[in-house]
Amino acid sequence: MNTPDINRITEANVVGDHTVELRFSDGFVGRVDLAPGLWGPIFEPLTAPEYFRRFRLEDDTIRWPNGADFCPDVLRYWCEAGAVRSQQETDSHFAKQFSGQAAS
């Protein structure tokens, strides 16, 4: 089995109130509306579109002034899935991915 490279975001643009277009280091480009994932104290400020636009590209992902960020692996999964997935579905995806790598 070929081990995938670490997902690194090399370019990011806001293309809607809470939708971002992301380019990854392997050339993959995807879009995801992050609105469903903007809950809880750290992400709540991002619900304001003007604040959401204030992200910067840092440490291979997107990060906001209040320290909120998303794991680039999770962002890649959500882009490929076409939408933000529940915590349970996201955790299950990565558990399957890592158990498959351990078996190889």
ChimeraX attribute file (.defattr): number of C-alpha atoms within 10 A of each C-alpha:
attribute: neighborCount
match mode: 1-to-1
recipient: residues
	/A:1	7
	/A:2	6
	/A:3	7
	/A:4	8
	/A:5	8
	/A:6	12
	/A:7	20
	/A:8	19
	/A:9	25
	/A:10	17
	/A:11	16
	/A:12	19
	/A:13	16
	/A:14	18
	/A:15	13
	/A:16	12
	/A:17	16
	/A:18	21
	/A:19	17
	/A:20	21
	/A:21	16
	/A:22	25
	/A:23	19
	/A:24	20
	/A:25	15
	/A:26	13
	/A:27	10
	/A:28	13
	/A:29	16
	/A:30	19
	/A:31	22
	/A:32	23
	/A:33	19
	/A:34	21
	/A:35	18
	/A:36	12
	/A:37	18
	/A:38	16
	/A:39	12
	/A:40	8
	/A:41	9
	/A:42	13
	/A:43	18
	/A:44	14
	/A:45	17
	/A:46	24
	/A:47	17
	/A:48	11
	/A:49	15
	/A:50	11
	/A:51	14
	/A:52	23
	/A:53	18
	/A:54	13
	/A:55	20
	/A:56	15
	/A:57	15
	/A:58	12
	/A:59	11
	/A:60	16
	/A:61	22
	/A:62	24
	/A:63	18
	/A:64	20
	/A:65	11
	/A:66	12
	/A:67	10
	/A:68	16
	/A:69	17
	/A:70	14
	/A:71	14
	/A:72	19
	/A:73	15
	/A:74	17
	/A:75	25
	/A:76	22
	/A:77	19
	/A:78	20
	/A:79	22
	/A:80	15
	/A:81	13
	/A:82	13
	/A:83	17
	/A:84	20
	/A:85	18
	/A:86	12
	/A:87	10
	/A:88	8
	/A:89	11
	/A:90	14
	/A:91	13
	/A:92	12
	/A:93	14
	/A:94	14
	/A:95	12
	/A:96	11
	/A:97	11
	/A:98	11
	/A:99	10
	/A:100	11
	/A:101	13
	/A:102	8
	/A:103	7
	/A:104	8
